[in-house]
Amino acid sequence: MSDLEERLAARTLELVDIPSTSGHEAEVLGALQVPGILPVQDAVDAVRWYGPASRRPGLPLVLLAGHVDTVPANGNLPGRREGMTVVGRGAADMKGALAVMEAIVADLSASSAGVDLSVLFFGREELPITQSALLPLFERCPGIGDTDLAIVMEPTANALEMGCMGNLNARITVIGRTAHSARPWLGENAIHAAVHALSRVAASAPRDVTIDGLTYREVVSVTTIEGGLAANVVPDRVRATVNYRYAPDVSPDDAESALRSMLPDVDLDVVGNAPPAPVQIHHPLVERLRRAGELGIRPKQAWTPVAEFATIGVPAVNFGPGDPGYAHRDDERVEASALARSYRILRAFLEGGTDHEEDV
């Protein structure tokens, strides 16, 4: 293991061992280390935003962003080392990325960077967008809108993942009338009605949408359902949740209209509608980042905070060392080699060069 890999793995494990379930991020925010060369710009609520004391003329402003919260632990804290692998809650999503962000800021010489740099740590990312820590930050600090590119360090296995899907959650209610199950004709079976109504969702096929050569797959699913009073009672009420993941070229209003058209005969209440993010494949700084590591480019099928940056007009991409296949799993993990590769690519990008293998 190289010195860089050991350093990043050790720091990742330290951060993993600080519990930070969404809504309980204060301890890990206090543990993150950013040198004084980037003074604090905002430290309200579950946010720590650091930026240059003054801008250098002619240089773009790049922001590295990482969420500090995790889903709840499930027997995977404290973390552990397995050789070159860090295992534990948050290792992939995304405390390994936080360790990389810290190291980049600590090691990067302001005079050698070809960009101005800011860093943003934030909480509550794993919660619905209605509990976002970013959107209030954007209201408090409109200057963050001057960012030329935000790199959101979501787990992508060191590929560039472009844009993101919109995420609409709706609760539906079907009302019937109770009766004895021996005489069901005296009632109205809400479960039968719900099955009929939701059959359109069950029968819907994924819709592929290609944008700039990247294919996003729109899908709609029933994700929860509940109803019924007893085994011998015709039920009078059913509630279900429908989740619609829609493509980056669809607006939140159009997504809601499409879902209502699919379910015209039920009471539908939208409880969350997080917008998608545009595809930034042609942005010059994105191309520079791609060249820095000869990176592969993929669509982001899930929702990520790149969409929140889009609401203030900041171009953003997803790039980070974690493997998304391990995110939220009980055996969540990240490889030291992936941490080091992410570090080298980002440092090369920020300094205007290409990835190199020597130790730092």
Sequence and secondary structure as in RCSB ss.txt:
>XXXX:A:sequence
MSDLEERLAARTLELVDIPSTSGHEAEVLGALQVPGILPVQDAVDAVRWYGPASRRPGLPLVLLAGHVDTVPANG
NLPGRREGMTVVGRGAADMKGALAVMEAIVADLSASSAGVDLSVLFFGREELPITQSALLPLFERCPGIGDTDLA
IVMEPTANALEMGCMGNLNARITVIGRTAHSARPWLGENAIHAAVHALSRVAASAPRDVTIDGLTYREVVSVTTI
EGGLAANVVPDRVRATVNYRYAPDVSPDDAESALRSMLPDVDLDVVGNAPPAPVQIHHPLVERLRRAGELGIRPK
QAWTPVAEFATIGVPAVNFGPGDPGYAHRDDERVEASALARSYRILRAFLEGGTDHEEDV
>XXXX:A:secstr
  HHHHHHHHHHHHHHTS  BTT  HHHHHH    TTS EEE  TTEEEE  SS  TT  EEEEEEE  B   SS
  S EEETTEEESTTIIIIIHHHHHHHHHHHH  TTT SSEEEEEEE  TTS GGG SHHHHHHH GGGGG SEE
EE    TT EEESB EEEEEEEEEE B EETTSGGGSB HHHHHHHHHHHHHH   EEEEETTEEEEEEEEEEEE
EE S TTEE  EEEEEEEEEE TTS HHHHHHHHHHHSTTSEEEEEEEE  B   TT HHHHHHHHHHT  EEE 
 S  THHHHHTTT  EEE  SS GGGTT TT EEEHHHHHHHHHHHHHHHHTS    S  
